[in-house]
Amino acid sequence: MIDSDTQPGWVADVDEEDVADDMPLSTRLSIADTLTLGNAICGFMAVYFTTTGVLIPHLTGHDDGGMARHSAAMAVILMLLASIFDLFDGLVARKLRASAMGAELDNLSDLISFGLAPAYFVVTWGMVAPDSHQRVSVVAAVVVLLAVVLRLARFSCVTLRDGIFQGMPSPFGALTVVAIVLLELPFVPTLLAIIGVAWLMVSRVEYPKPRGRLAVAMLSWIVLSMGMLAAWALDAPGGQTLLQTGCALQIVLGAMIPVFATARRVNTFRDNRREARSAQVQQIQ
């Protein structure tokens, strides 16, 4: 029974800790989830800078080369920052508590940062570049987006041995697509290279997961790439050369890994076949 002196808007004091304890585990965010949300924010902001700094000025006739360069660099830097968040959220989740939403949040954030953002970057390139074809570039962007969607869906459904990805990881694929665009090759080679990266993302080529020294090497490469983009955006001496060198190295890395993976698979097949023949010879003898 409520006391008559009690105010109509009175609400009983509730301990915040009790409320937190009553929350279902599936709705609590962990530290790793916070990093994952940072990934999603970076992807969205990459689309924002691509739109406001590159696409809209081009459509309105106020295309300033310096502004477009700054905005494009900022968009790519944000994608690189998203890849750092993606790298660390898994490490943090393994070290600390991971929420029940972690895997879903990771896939949704990756779709924004490494699916939508690079695909939108390709569309913008198709509208801004002088020798490109807008409709064809839209098709290439859709191919990239669908490749990331399929890549993430397969990752959720297929169980592989520990330490291995099947298909090019979406962060690496997204950054390779952006590097191809920034390299400013002729339209047809650029288009073919983008489609090739999309194919690698849905292929069965095995890629190592970034752990230990490989994770440190990847983080170092990402930070170095940010520096090269900043030098290009600020029009520093040699900035254009640094950008082209970084983009070329990114593409070379993207091409070398499947070559080495295929060579390793062929060598493994040959070794197994040789062992099988040796076993047959021993049985005959």
N, C-alpha and C positions, 0 to 999 in steps of 0.2 A: 504494500500500500504506500502511495506517494504522499509525503507530507504536504499540507496545504500551503506552507510557506515556500515550497520549492518553486523556483522560476520555471515558466513553461518551456523555455529553451534549454533547460538543464540536461546535461548528458553525463552519465556516470564516467568517472575517470577510468581509463583503460590503460593498463601497462603496455608500453610498446613492445616489450620483450614477449609478453603473452600473445600479442597479435602476430609477431614474427613466428612464434612457436606454432600458432594455429594455421599459418600459411602452408599450403601443400608444398612438398619438396619440388614439384615440377615447375612452380612459379618463382622460385628463388634464383637470383642471379649470382653466379660465382665470379671470382676475379677473372677467370678465363673468359666468361661470357661478356664481361665488360670490354675486354680486349677485342672480342669478336664484334661487338657493336661499334667499336672504333673503326674496325675494318669497313663496316657498312657505311659509316659516316664519310670516310675517306672516298669511297666509291661514288657516293652521291655528290660530294663536293667536286670530284673530278668532272662529272657530267655538268655541274653548274659552271665551272670555269671554262669548259669547252664551249658551252652555249653562250655565255655572256662575253667572253673575251675573244672568241674566234668566229663562231657562227653568226651571231647577231650583228657584229660590226661588218661582216662580209655582206650580209643580206641588206643592210641599211646603207651601204656605200661609205661607211666610216671605217674602212679597213686600215688600221695602223699596224705596220709590220712589227713594231716594237711591242705593242700591246698584245697582238696575236701570239708573238713569241713568248712573252711572259705568261700568258694564260695557258698556252699549250704546255709549257714547261711545268707550270703549277699543277695542271691536271695529271701529268705523268708522275710528278713527284708524289702526288696524293695516292696514285695507284701503287707506287713503290712503298709508301708508308703503310698502305693497306696490306701489302705483302709482308711487311714487318709484323704487323698485328697478327696476321694469319700464321706467321712462323712461331710467334711466341704464345698464342693462345693454346696451341696444342701442347707446348712444353709446360706451360703453367697448369693445364688441365691434368697432365700426368703427374706433376709434382704435388698439386693441391687438389682440393675437392672439385669435381666437375658436376654441373647440374644436369638434370634430365633433359633440359632444353639445349644443351651444348652442341650436340651434333646437328640439330635442325637449324640453330642460329648460325652455325658455321657455314652450312650449305647455302642458306639464304643470303648471308653476307658475301660469300664468295660469288654468288650469282650477280650481285650488284657491282662489286668491285672488279671482278675478273671476267664477267660476261657482258653486262650492260655497258659499263664504262668504256671498255675497249671497242665494243661494237659501235657505240655512239661516236667514238673517236674516228673510226673508219668511215662512218656516214658523213661526218663533218669534213673529213679529208676529201671525200668524193664530191662535196659541194664547193669546196674552197680551192682545191688544186686546179691549175689551169688545164692540164691535159687529161683529167679524169672524166669518168662517165658516172653521173649520179646514180642512175638506176642500177648499174652493174655493181657499184660500190655498196649500195643498199643490200643487194643479194649477198655480197661477200660478208657484210656485217651480220646478216641473218645467219649465215653459215657459222660464223664465229660464235654467235649467241647460242645457237642450237648445239654446237659442239660442247660448249661449257655446260649447258643443261644436261646433256646426255652423260658427260663426264662426271658430273656431280651425282647424278642419279645412279650411275653404275658404281660409283664409289660407296654409296649407301647400301647397295644390294649385294655386291660381290665381296667375298672374303678372300684376301690374298695372304701370302706368307708375310711375316713381320718384316718391316723395313723396305717394302716395295710398293710403288704405285704402278698401276697399269694405265698407260697413256700419259702423255705430257701433263704434269700438274697444271691446273688452271691459272695460278698466279704466274708461273713461268711462261705459259702460253700467251697470256694477256700481255705481258711485258714484251714478249717477242713480236707479237702483232704490232704493238705500238712502235717498237724499234724499226720494224719494216716500213711503217708509214713515215717516221721521222727521217729515215735515210733518204727519202725523196728520189727513189728510183723511178724509171718510167712506169706508166700505169700498168701495163700487162705483167711485167715481172713482179711488181708489187702485189697485184691481185693474185697471181699464182702462188706467191710465197705465203700470203695470208691464208689461202685455202689449204696450203700444205701444212701450216701450223694447226689449223682446225682439224685436219685429218689426224695429225699426231696426237691431239688431245683425246680422240676417240679410238685410237689404235690400241693394239695389245703390246706395244713396246713397253718394257719395264724400266722404270725410273727409280733411283734410290730416294728414300725419304731423307729430308734434311735433318740429320742428327749428328751430334758431336762436331767433328771438324768440318764436315760438310755444311752444317748449319752456320758455323762461324764464317766459313768461306762465302756462303750466300749472303749473310748479313753484311760482310765487308763489301761485296760486290754491289749490293743495293745502296749502301752509303756512298760508295764511289760514284755510282750512277747518278745519285742525287747531286753530288758535287759537279759532275759534268753538265747536268741539266741547268744548274744554277749559273755556271760559267757561260753557257749558251744564252740563257735568258738575259743575263746582264751584259751581253755583247762584249765579254772579256776577250782579250787577245788570245787567239787560238781556240775560242769557245766552240766555233763551228767544227773545227777539226776534232776537238774532244768529243763532241756529240756524235759525229759520224763514226769515230773510232769505237765509242761505247756501243752504238747501235750495231755496228758490224760484229763486234765481239759477242753481243747478245745473240745475234742470228747464228754465228758460228757455233756457239755453245748449244743452241737449239738443234743444230744439224748434226753435231758430233755425237751427242748422247745416243740417239737412235742408231747411228752407225756402229758405235762401240757395243751397244746392246745387241744388235743383230749379229755382229761378229762373235760376241761371246756365246750367243745361242747356237750359232753354227759350229763353233769349236766344241761346245758341250755335246751337241748331236754327234759330231765326229768321234769324240772320245767314247761316248756310250756305244756307238756302233762298233768301234774298234774293240771295246771290252766284250761286247756280245760275240764278235767273231772269235776272239781268243777263247772265250768260254766254250764255244762250239767245237773248236779245234781240240781243246783239252778233253771234251767228252768223247770225241771220235777216237782219240789216242787211248 
